[in-house]
Amino acid sequence: MAESTFTFRVDEDLKAAFAEVAKAQDRTAAQFLRVLMREAVERDQAVRDHDAWFRSEVEQAIREADDPNTAWIPHEEVMAKWEARIAELRQRTSDDAA
């Protein structure tokens, strides 16, 4: 991979403190900067990948919701089933405790 120089200005105290942090990790400031730059790029890509995945999931959900063949279950029916399931689990827990 071709390399290039990255030049920028930084406060002298920050530069010295950064060099100490790099030294404490047994690296030069340049090596440590490369690590930080790679991590920033990887973090940004992970955020972009997650955003693309999430948007895709939302779009799929919207398509499914708009599909006239989608079977809808009334809220009351779902709640009744879950309340029965919760009661069953509570009963089982109290039977196991006895």
C-alpha positions as CSV (number, residue, x, y, z in Angstrom):
1,M,0.0,0.0,0.0
2,A,1.3,3.4,-0.9
3,E,2.1,5.7,2.0
4,S,1.7,9.5,2.2
5,T,2.6,12.1,4.7
6,F,-0.1,13.6,6.9
7,T,0.9,17.1,8.3
8,F,-1.1,19.1,10.8
9,R,-0.6,21.6,13.6
10,V,-1.2,20.6,17.2
11,D,-0.6,22.3,20.6
12,E,2.9,21.5,21.9
13,D,1.5,20.3,25.3
14,L,-0.9,18.0,23.6
15,K,1.8,16.7,21.3
16,A,4.1,15.9,24.3
17,A,1.3,14.3,26.3
18,F,0.3,12.2,23.2
19,A,3.9,11.1,22.7
20,E,4.0,10.0,26.4
21,V,0.8,8.0,25.9
22,A,2.2,6.3,22.8
23,K,5.5,5.6,24.6
24,A,3.6,4.0,27.5
25,Q,2.1,1.6,24.9
26,D,5.6,1.0,23.4
27,R,4.8,2.8,20.2
28,T,5.9,5.9,18.4
29,A,3.4,8.8,18.1
30,A,3.1,8.0,14.4
31,Q,2.4,4.3,15.0
32,F,-0.2,5.3,17.6
33,L,-1.8,7.8,15.3
34,R,-2.1,5.2,12.6
35,V,-3.9,2.9,15.0
36,L,-6.3,5.7,16.1
37,M,-6.9,6.5,12.4
38,R,-7.7,2.9,11.6
39,E,-10.0,2.5,14.5
40,A,-11.9,5.7,13.6
41,V,-12.4,4.5,10.0
42,E,-13.5,1.0,11.3
43,R,-15.9,2.6,13.8
44,D,-17.4,4.8,11.1
45,Q,-17.8,1.8,8.8
46,A,-19.5,-0.2,11.5
47,V,-21.9,2.7,12.1
48,R,-22.6,3.0,8.4
49,D,-23.1,-0.8,8.1
50,H,-25.5,-0.9,11.0
51,D,-27.4,2.1,9.7
52,A,-27.8,0.4,6.3
53,W,-28.9,-2.9,7.9
54,F,-31.4,-1.0,10.1
55,R,-32.9,0.9,7.2
56,S,-33.2,-2.3,5.3
57,E,-35.1,-3.9,8.2
58,V,-37.4,-0.9,8.5
59,E,-38.1,-0.9,4.7
60,Q,-38.8,-4.7,4.8
61,A,-41.2,-4.2,7.8
62,I,-43.0,-1.4,5.9
63,R,-43.4,-3.6,2.8
64,E,-44.8,-6.4,5.0
65,A,-47.1,-4.0,6.8
66,D,-48.4,-2.7,3.4
67,D,-48.8,-6.1,1.9
68,P,-52.6,-6.9,1.7
69,N,-51.8,-10.6,2.3
70,T,-50.3,-9.8,5.7
71,A,-52.2,-11.5,8.5
72,W,-52.9,-9.1,11.4
73,I,-53.6,-10.3,14.9
74,P,-55.7,-8.0,17.1
75,H,-53.8,-6.5,20.1
76,E,-56.4,-7.9,22.5
77,E,-55.8,-11.5,21.2
78,V,-52.0,-11.1,21.6
79,M,-52.3,-9.7,25.1
80,A,-54.7,-12.5,26.1
81,K,-52.3,-15.2,24.9
82,W,-49.4,-13.5,26.7
83,E,-51.3,-13.1,29.9
84,A,-52.2,-16.8,29.8
85,R,-48.6,-17.7,29.2
86,I,-47.4,-15.5,32.1
87,A,-50.0,-17.0,34.4
88,E,-48.9,-20.5,33.3
89,L,-45.2,-19.7,34.1
90,R,-46.1,-18.1,37.4
91,Q,-48.1,-21.3,38.3
92,R,-45.2,-23.5,37.3
93,T,-42.7,-21.4,39.3
94,S,-44.9,-21.6,42.4
95,D,-45.4,-25.4,41.9
96,D,-41.6,-25.8,41.6
97,A,-41.0,-23.7,44.8
98,A,-43.4,-25.8,46.8
